[in-house]
Amino acid sequence: MTMDSVSDIREAGIADVPVMVRIIRESFREQAEMQGIAESEYPRYVAFTDEAAVLNSLEKGQHMALLYHGDEPVGSIWHTLDRDDPQLGHVSKLAVLPACRGRSYGDMLFAYAETKLRALGAQRAQLTCNARLTGLHAYYERLGYRKVKQEPWPTLPFEVLTMEKEF
């Protein structure tokens, strides 16, 4: 696979929910296993995303996109405006199938989501990630995000890092 074979990034809808769930679960499975995170203990962890959660997010106005390699969906990202601050966008659920990593697909998905957020009027974007994953922090910093705060979340077994980027 090369970047030249990426056909496009498409907005996802209800018909894409099963594909979205598959990509997210497969993309985060190794992360959950490495950290010993079990679905029975932390059912809301991203690696255990289910169709009901994705449908609920779509119904609440979450925008979702799928990146295609040829005709095969291989990555996804979510983005939405903050309900209280329309100049703030949120980017979440970046997922690229393990076999497709290292091809700048994550960069493409972020560029897509950020472009969409700017078009909606956002002047900055936020994301949250596992505070333990320092390599991931470095990736987001390379994309222009800076660390804002780190705090525990009661539904997760680790602290969460919030990062932000101004457009």
trRosetta pair geometry for C-beta under 8 A, 3 or more apart (Angstrom, degrees):
i j d omega theta_ij theta_ji phi_ij phi_ji
1 5 5.8 -115 -151 58 70 134
1 69 5.6 -17 -140 -161 129 141
1 100 6.4 -30 76 -126 163 83
1 103 6.1 -34 111 -101 109 160
2 5 5.4 101 58 0 69 98
2 103 7.3 -171 -147 -147 27 118
3 6 5.8 -30 -168 -1 52 114
3 103 5.9 174 -68 172 76 93
3 104 5.9 -1 -91 57 126 118
3 108 7.8 162 -143 -52 105 136
5 69 5.7 42 115 -166 102 79
5 70 5.7 -21 170 -49 103 82
6 9 7.9 2 169 -46 116 77
6 67 6.5 -33 -148 -180 115 99
6 68 6.8 124 -161 84 64 57
6 69 5.8 -48 -98 -102 60 59
6 105 7.2 168 -94 -106 134 88
6 108 6.8 -59 179 -169 169 175
7 68 4.8 -34 51 97 102 114
7 69 7.4 130 2 -151 82 12
7 70 6.0 87 -28 -122 115 14
7 71 7.3 36 -1 -68 151 42
8 67 7.9 -145 115 -142 34 54
8 68 5.9 15 57 43 59 110
9 65 5.2 33 169 166 101 124
9 66 7.0 177 -154 87 62 37
9 67 4.9 -25 -102 -97 87 69
9 68 7.3 -176 -89 12 36 75
9 108 6.6 -178 -51 144 132 105
9 109 6.7 162 -120 -104 140 62
9 112 4.7 -73 102 -100 161 159
10 65 6.5 167 85 -154 32 78
10 66 5.6 -16 61 59 84 87
10 68 6.8 28 3 -17 106 116
11 63 6.7 -62 -138 -166 101 93
11 64 7.2 99 -167 78 60 53
11 65 5.6 -50 -103 -99 40 79
12 16 3.9 -113 -158 82 97 152
12 17 7.9 131 159 -64 115 45
12 19 7.8 -143 -136 76 126 110
12 20 5.8 103 171 -69 159 123
12 64 4.0 -54 57 105 115 101
12 65 5.8 -178 -9 -106 91 18
12 66 5.0 93 -70 -20 112 98
12 76 7.0 2 -28 -133 150 110
13 16 5.7 99 52 12 48 103
13 58 7.2 101 -153 -148 45 139
13 64 8.0 176 -60 63 27 105
14 17 6.0 -17 -166 -25 43 113
14 55 7.0 49 -127 -118 84 87
14 58 6.4 158 -78 131 69 164
16 19 5.1 -62 -166 48 70 113
16 20 5.5 76 134 -31 89 103
16 64 7.3 -170 93 106 129 124
16 66 6.1 -135 -165 -29 142 138
16 73 7.7 133 -151 -84 108 165
17 20 5.5 -56 -143 36 31 114
17 21 6.3 31 160 -20 66 105
17 51 5.2 77 150 -142 120 88
17 54 4.9 150 -144 104 93 131
17 55 5.9 12 -118 -64 148 81
17 58 7.4 -84 -85 -19 106 144
18 21 5.8 -54 -149 35 31 112
18 22 6.4 32 154 -20 64 106
18 51 6.5 -8 -84 -96 60 117
19 22 5.7 -53 -149 35 32 113
19 23 6.4 29 155 -17 66 106
19 66 6.7 16 118 -110 126 148
19 73 5.1 64 172 59 130 152
20 23 6.0 -58 -149 37 28 108
20 24 6.3 23 158 -14 65 110
20 54 5.4 137 97 -143 130 150
20 64 6.2 5 -117 168 144 145
20 66 6.9 -110 -84 -77 81 108
20 76 5.6 109 -133 -117 78 162
21 24 6.0 -60 -145 40 28 108
21 25 6.0 21 162 -14 66 112
21 49 5.8 -152 -131 111 73 97
21 50 6.3 30 -135 -150 130 26
21 51 5.4 -52 -54 -71 151 66
21 54 5.8 -112 -65 -18 90 145
22 25 6.2 -60 -142 41 24 105
22 26 6.0 16 164 -12 63 114
23 26 6.2 -62 -142 42 23 105
23 27 5.9 22 160 -20 63 116
23 66 7.5 159 -9 -126 163 96
23 73 6.4 -84 -63 129 135 107
23 74 7.3 141 -123 -176 119 19
23 75 6.7 154 -171 -122 137 16
23 76 5.0 118 101 -5 143 118
23 95 5.1 125 138 115 94 127
23 97 6.2 -84 -138 -62 80 87
24 27 5.8 -62 -144 38 24 110
24 28 6.2 -4 168 4 64 115
24 46 6.4 -112 178 171 109 88
24 47 7.7 -167 145 -118 80 30
24 49 4.7 -14 112 47 141 141
24 76 6.5 -57 -60 59 84 135
24 93 6.0 -35 -111 -161 120 106
24 95 4.7 -126 -102 -61 55 168
25 28 6.6 -74 -142 48 23 92
25 29 6.2 48 158 -57 63 97
25 47 6.2 80 -139 -174 56 54
25 48 7.1 61 -115 -104 95 22
25 49 6.1 -135 -63 52 80 85
26 29 5.8 -29 -145 -8 29 121
26 95 7.9 104 67 176 73 121
26 97 5.8 3 109 -123 126 81
26 98 7.0 -116 149 -2 92 95
27 75 8.0 87 -86 -122 144 63
27 95 3.7 158 47 -161 164 95
27 96 6.1 113 -123 53 126 31
27 97 6.0 -95 -78 -91 87 35
27 98 6.8 173 -119 -41 52 71
28 31 5.0 -57 -162 42 63 119
28 32 6.0 65 143 -25 85 101
28 45 7.8 -172 147 143 137 92
28 46 5.0 -161 -108 107 171 98
28 47 3.6 -139 115 -89 111 78
28 49 7.9 88 37 1 140 105
28 95 6.7 -64 -33 -114 91 110
29 32 5.9 -61 -154 36 30 109
29 33 6.3 25 154 -17 67 109
29 47 5.7 133 -83 -154 38 114
30 33 5.6 -56 -146 39 33 112
30 34 6.1 34 157 -22 68 106
30 98 6.7 87 -11 -86 136 136
31 34 5.9 -53 -144 35 27 110
31 35 6.5 5 161 0 61 113
31 37 7.9 -5 121 30 72 128
31 47 6.4 -161 70 -68 96 126
31 130 7.5 173 180 3 126 155
31 133 7.5 -15 -140 -85 117 138
32 35 6.3 -74 -149 49 26 97
32 37 4.3 -95 -152 67 77 105
32 38 7.9 127 170 -73 108 24
32 39 8.0 29 -179 -54 148 74
32 45 6.3 118 -107 128 113 139
32 47 3.8 -95 -40 36 134 171
32 48 7.5 108 -105 -37 157 86
33 36 7.6 31 -175 -72 30 33
33 37 7.9 -76 -46 42 20 74
35 130 7.7 -108 -73 -158 160 153
35 132 7.2 124 -109 77 124 153
35 157 7.4 157 151 80 116 120
35 158 7.2 -55 -164 -40 142 135
37 41 7.2 -130 -163 72 58 111
37 42 5.3 -49 -169 47 99 138
37 45 5.4 146 158 -124 137 176
37 47 6.9 121 94 36 123 136
37 157 6.2 -167 -103 30 95 127
38 41 4.7 74 70 15 94 102
38 42 6.8 116 69 25 49 84
39 42 7.0 -86 -125 68 24 61
39 43 5.6 55 -178 -103 70 63
39 45 7.4 -125 -105 46 56 109
39 47 7.7 -116 -78 98 89 95
39 48 4.4 139 -117 -106 100 139
40 43 7.3 19 -120 -62 12 89
41 157 7.5 30 127 -50 125 125
42 45 4.3 51 129 -28 113 115
42 48 7.3 155 105 13 73 139
42 155 6.9 116 -144 162 85 69
42 156 6.3 69 -144 -117 131 50
42 157 6.2 -93 -64 -17 142 99
43 48 5.6 -116 -157 116 47 148
44 48 7.3 -23 -21 71 3 113
44 155 5.0 -16 60 164 137 132
44 156 7.7 -95 85 -67 100 79
45 48 5.3 70 67 16 80 104
45 156 6.5 113 -93 -114 89 89
46 49 5.8 -4 -165 -40 49 107
46 93 6.6 -177 -145 -108 122 75
49 53 5.4 -120 -155 75 73 137
49 54 6.4 74 167 -51 111 95
49 93 7.7 62 -75 -123 160 120
50 53 5.3 98 56 8 67 101
50 54 7.4 -135 102 -2 36 91
51 54 5.7 -59 -147 40 36 109
51 55 6.0 36 157 -19 70 108
52 55 5.8 -55 -145 39 29 111
52 56 6.2 33 155 -21 63 108
53 56 5.7 -53 -146 36 29 114
53 57 6.4 30 154 -19 63 106
54 57 5.7 -54 -150 36 32 111
54 58 6.5 34 152 -19 65 104
54 64 7.6 34 -161 -73 98 163
55 58 5.7 -53 -149 35 32 112
55 59 6.3 32 154 -19 65 107
56 59 5.7 -56 -149 37 30 112
56 60 6.5 22 154 -14 64 109
57 60 5.8 -61 -148 41 32 107
57 62 3.9 -19 163 21 92 148
57 64 7.5 86 112 -51 119 120
57 78 7.1 -35 157 -139 142 146
58 61 7.9 100 178 -25 29 10
58 62 5.9 -77 -81 58 34 92
58 64 6.8 -55 -89 1 91 124
61 80 6.2 104 116 -136 88 124
62 78 5.5 -13 176 -164 113 117
62 79 7.9 136 -169 67 70 26
62 80 5.1 -72 -121 -56 56 132
63 78 6.7 142 81 -161 54 60
63 79 5.1 -30 71 69 108 75
63 80 5.8 159 14 -77 83 69
63 113 7.9 154 97 -130 115 83
63 116 6.4 -148 122 145 158 148
64 76 6.5 -4 -175 -170 95 110
64 77 7.5 169 -151 88 55 40
64 78 5.1 -24 -99 -102 74 78
64 93 7.7 -25 -122 82 96 141
65 76 6.6 163 85 -150 52 62
65 77 5.5 -9 56 58 98 82
65 78 7.8 174 17 -87 70 33
65 79 7.6 5 -1 12 109 103
65 109 6.9 170 89 -144 117 87
65 112 5.8 -132 109 127 167 138
65 113 6.9 -152 23 -73 133 82
65 116 7.9 -178 -42 -23 137 154
66 73 4.5 -33 179 -137 126 120
66 75 7.1 142 -162 82 53 50
66 76 5.3 -24 -102 -96 61 85
67 73 7.0 114 72 -153 43 66
67 74 6.0 -59 94 65 92 77
67 75 3.8 -1 44 63 119 104
67 76 7.0 -145 10 -67 80 35
67 77 7.8 50 -27 -2 104 96
67 96 7.6 -16 54 -107 135 88
67 105 5.6 147 117 -165 159 104
67 108 6.3 101 -119 99 138 120
67 109 5.5 -86 -43 -76 130 99
67 112 7.8 -174 -79 0 98 154
68 71 6.5 -26 -172 -145 122 16
68 72 6.4 139 -157 71 74 36
68 73 5.5 -48 -95 -91 72 54
68 74 7.0 110 -135 11 25 84
69 72 5.2 -26 66 69 84 96
69 74 4.7 24 -3 -6 111 138
69 100 6.5 -145 -33 -127 148 135
69 105 8.0 -51 -62 -98 106 132
73 76 7.4 33 173 -60 113 93
74 96 6.5 26 140 -155 84 71
74 97 5.0 -88 -161 17 75 115
74 100 4.4 81 175 -34 130 174
74 105 6.6 -80 106 -142 110 160
75 94 7.8 -8 -174 -171 103 66
75 95 6.2 174 -151 95 60 58
75 96 4.2 -9 -104 -103 109 72
75 97 6.9 -112 -68 -1 63 73
75 100 6.8 -126 -49 101 99 138
75 105 4.7 173 -36 155 158 125
75 106 7.2 -143 -150 -75 144 53
75 108 7.9 101 83 73 152 106
75 109 5.5 -118 138 -59 127 137
76 93 6.3 -36 113 133 103 104
76 94 7.6 180 92 -143 56 29
76 95 4.9 4 52 55 89 101
76 109 7.3 88 134 -136 12 141
77 91 6.6 -17 -179 -165 111 93
77 92 7.7 141 -168 77 66 34
77 93 6.3 152 -142 88 35 77
77 94 5.0 10 -105 -99 92 65
77 95 7.5 -176 -70 22 52 65
77 109 4.1 144 -25 170 134 114
77 110 6.9 -171 -120 -72 160 44
77 112 6.8 137 57 73 137 111
77 113 4.9 -99 129 -51 133 130
78 91 7.2 145 83 -161 59 44
78 92 4.7 -27 69 71 109 82
78 93 4.3 53 5 40 111 118
78 113 7.6 51 95 -118 20 133
79 89 6.1 8 -173 175 99 115
79 90 6.7 169 -149 86 53 54
79 91 5.2 -12 -100 -103 89 66
79 92 7.5 162 -81 23 42 67
79 113 3.9 161 -53 -156 139 102
79 114 7.9 -147 -118 -57 150 34
79 116 5.8 123 86 81 146 123
79 117 5.6 -108 175 -59 130 102
79 125 7.8 -40 -138 -136 108 123
80 89 6.9 168 89 -156 30 73
80 90 5.4 -11 61 54 78 99
81 86 5.4 15 175 -138 133 61
81 88 7.1 111 -163 82 65 53
81 89 5.6 -51 -101 -102 54 70
81 90 7.6 137 -131 12 8 81
81 117 7.0 148 -78 -140 73 82
81 120 5.5 -133 -57 134 121 137
81 121 7.3 27 -110 63 138 93
81 122 6.1 -153 -109 -67 88 104
82 85 4.4 6 89 57 135 79
82 86 6.9 -139 65 -77 78 26
82 88 4.0 12 2 83 135 104
82 89 7.0 -131 -18 -89 80 19
82 90 6.3 106 -68 -29 76 102
82 126 7.9 48 -63 27 119 121
85 88 4.1 39 102 14 114 116
86 120 7.8 -124 -174 142 89 94
86 121 5.8 6 148 99 102 127
86 122 7.5 -122 158 -83 53 61
87 121 6.6 -82 -100 137 55 88
87 122 6.0 115 -175 -139 37 44
87 123 4.4 -8 -175 17 102 103
87 124 6.8 45 140 23 85 82
88 122 6.3 22 177 -138 5 97
88 123 7.7 -37 -70 50 45 73
88 124 5.8 -21 -113 73 66 90
88 125 7.5 135 -167 -105 58 29
88 126 6.4 9 -175 -4 105 111
89 113 7.9 164 147 155 133 91
89 114 7.7 147 86 -123 148 52
89 117 3.4 12 -102 -149 171 132
89 120 7.0 112 -90 68 118 122
89 122 3.5 -13 -29 -114 108 162
89 124 7.1 -172 29 96 78 41
89 125 4.4 -31 76 -105 98 80
89 126 7.3 172 88 21 48 67
90 125 7.0 153 -96 -160 16 74
90 126 5.5 -29 -108 68 68 87
90 127 7.1 127 -164 -88 64 50
91 94 7.1 29 153 -48 102 103
91 110 6.8 50 -170 -129 155 76
91 113 5.0 101 -119 132 109 146
91 114 7.2 -22 -72 -65 138 73
91 117 7.4 -77 -62 -42 94 144
91 125 5.3 35 -15 175 109 124
91 126 7.3 178 24 83 75 36
91 127 4.8 -40 72 -79 89 105
92 127 6.4 165 -81 -135 59 82
92 128 7.3 4 -105 39 101 82
94 106 5.8 62 176 -140 126 95
94 109 6.0 140 -133 104 92 137
94 110 6.9 0 -105 -67 134 86
94 127 8.0 3 -12 -143 116 142
96 100 5.5 -121 171 89 95 101
96 101 5.3 122 107 -86 121 74
96 105 4.8 129 -121 90 133 125
96 106 5.5 -90 -25 -60 137 85
96 109 7.4 -153 -66 -7 101 143
97 100 4.6 64 67 18 91 110
97 101 7.6 -140 90 -35 45 78
98 101 6.0 -34 -152 -7 36 116
100 103 6.1 -66 175 23 69 130
100 105 6.0 22 140 -6 108 156
101 105 7.4 -103 -112 38 40 114
101 106 7.7 23 -133 -25 78 112
104 107 4.5 -42 -167 37 79 122
104 108 6.1 85 134 -25 83 95
105 108 5.5 -53 -150 36 36 113
105 109 6.3 36 153 -19 67 104
106 109 5.7 -54 -146 37 32 110
106 110 6.3 32 155 -18 66 105
106 139 7.4 -6 119 172 150 133
107 110 5.9 -55 -148 37 29 110
107 111 6.3 30 154 -20 64 106
107 143 7.1 -166 -118 -99 74 107
108 111 5.7 -53 -147 35 30 111
108 112 6.4 34 152 -21 64 105
109 112 5.6 -52 -150 34 32 115
109 113 6.4 27 155 -15 66 106
110 113 5.8 -57 -145 40 32 107
110 114 6.0 27 159 -16 68 110
110 143 5.6 -51 149 -148 164 145
111 114 6.0 -57 -141 41 26 108
111 115 6.2 31 157 -22 63 108
112 115 5.9 -60 -152 34 25 111
112 116 6.5 22 154 -16 63 108
113 116 5.7 -56 -150 37 32 111
113 117 6.3 31 153 -20 67 106
113 125 7.7 105 124 -139 103 152
114 117 5.6 -51 -144 36 34 112
114 118 6.3 36 155 -20 65 103
114 125 5.9 -92 -111 -26 86 155
114 165 7.6 -40 -116 91 127 136
114 167 7.0 163 -176 -97 104 114
115 118 5.8 -52 -148 35 30 111
115 119 6.4 31 152 -20 63 107
116 119 5.6 -56 -151 36 31 113
116 120 6.6 27 152 -15 64 107
117 120 5.7 -60 -152 39 34 110
117 122 3.9 -31 161 35 95 143
117 125 5.6 83 103 -86 169 112
117 167 7.8 -170 100 -54 106 144
118 121 7.7 113 -176 -21 30 7
118 122 5.9 -82 -81 62 36 84
118 167 5.4 172 -95 -162 108 162
122 125 6.2 61 149 -71 141 76
122 167 6.8 99 113 -4 82 140
123 166 6.7 -9 146 -152 79 78
123 167 5.6 -138 -166 43 40 102
124 164 5.8 21 166 -180 120 103
124 165 6.2 174 -158 89 76 45
124 166 4.6 -37 -99 -104 101 55
124 167 6.2 -151 -82 -2 40 80
125 145 7.8 -74 89 -97 93 101
125 164 6.9 168 87 -152 43 60
125 165 5.1 -6 56 56 89 95
125 167 7.2 74 -12 -47 92 100
126 148 7.3 -37 -127 7 107 151
126 162 6.1 -9 -168 -172 113 97
126 163 6.9 154 -153 82 61 45
126 164 4.8 -24 -97 -98 78 82
126 165 7.9 -179 -77 20 35 66
127 140 6.6 -138 67 -134 136 138
127 145 6.6 -43 33 -124 111 155
127 162 7.5 164 85 -152 39 54
127 163 5.4 -15 61 61 86 94
127 164 7.9 174 20 -81 62 40
128 160 5.1 10 -177 174 115 115
128 161 6.7 156 -155 79 62 46
128 162 5.2 -29 -98 -96 82 66
128 163 7.5 162 -93 17 31 73
129 133 6.3 -89 153 60 111 119
129 136 5.4 -150 168 126 148 132
129 137 7.0 -172 81 -75 136 67
129 140 6.9 -162 -5 -30 148 149
129 160 7.1 149 72 -157 24 71
129 161 5.4 -25 64 61 77 97
129 163 7.0 0 13 2 106 116
130 133 4.6 70 82 0 104 110
130 136 7.0 70 55 50 87 150
130 156 7.9 -142 -107 170 84 140
130 158 5.4 34 -152 97 90 144
130 160 7.0 -53 -103 -111 32 59
130 161 7.4 9 100 15 17 96
131 150 5.1 84 -111 -147 136 115
131 158 6.1 -165 41 154 88 102
131 159 4.0 -16 21 89 146 93
131 160 6.1 -148 -31 -108 97 6
131 161 4.3 128 -94 -38 76 97
132 158 5.3 -73 -15 -155 115 142
132 159 7.7 125 -37 48 76 78
133 136 3.9 26 126 15 115 121
133 137 6.8 151 101 -20 68 81
134 137 5.2 -44 -150 28 43 117
134 138 6.6 45 152 -20 67 99
135 138 5.7 -50 -153 32 35 113
135 139 6.7 39 147 -21 64 101
136 139 5.5 -49 -152 31 37 115
136 140 6.5 32 152 -14 67 103
137 140 5.9 -60 -152 40 32 107
137 141 6.2 34 150 -21 67 107
137 147 7.0 10 -155 -73 117 109
137 161 6.5 -18 -96 103 110 164
137 163 7.3 166 -137 -69 75 139
138 141 5.5 -51 -145 36 32 114
138 142 6.5 39 152 -24 63 101
139 142 5.7 -53 -156 30 31 114
139 143 6.8 24 148 -13 62 105
140 143 5.5 -56 -153 38 38 111
140 145 4.2 -39 158 52 96 133
140 163 5.2 80 138 103 142 167
141 144 7.7 127 -175 -11 32 6
141 145 6.0 -91 -85 69 37 73
141 146 7.0 68 -119 -95 81 47
141 147 7.9 -22 -82 -32 104 83
141 163 7.7 -111 -68 -148 64 140
143 165 7.1 -67 119 -78 87 151
144 165 4.6 75 112 -134 97 123
145 163 4.0 56 160 150 122 120
145 164 6.3 141 -151 65 82 15
145 165 4.5 -70 -90 -53 63 101
146 163 6.3 167 77 -157 24 82
146 164 6.2 -33 58 63 76 70
146 165 7.2 130 6 -85 72 57
147 150 7.2 -11 -171 -44 115 97
147 161 6.2 -54 -132 -172 97 112
147 162 7.6 102 -160 80 56 52
147 163 5.6 -45 -95 -102 43 82
148 162 4.6 -55 63 102 110 97
148 163 6.2 165 0 -112 91 23
148 164 4.9 56 -50 -2 130 111
149 161 7.6 177 94 -150 41 50
149 162 5.0 13 54 43 80 112
150 159 5.3 48 171 149 94 128
150 160 7.1 179 -150 86 58 39
150 161 4.9 -18 -101 -101 88 71
150 162 7.4 -158 -75 17 40 71
151 159 6.2 -180 99 -156 14 95
151 160 6.2 -24 67 57 66 82
151 162 7.8 7 18 -9 98 106
152 156 7.9 -165 -172 71 63 88
152 159 5.1 -64 -81 -102 54 75
152 160 7.5 100 -145 10 15 80
153 156 4.5 39 76 29 109 107
153 159 7.5 126 0 -141 75 35
153 160 4.9 38 -23 -11 118 127
156 160 6.5 85 61 -54 149 106
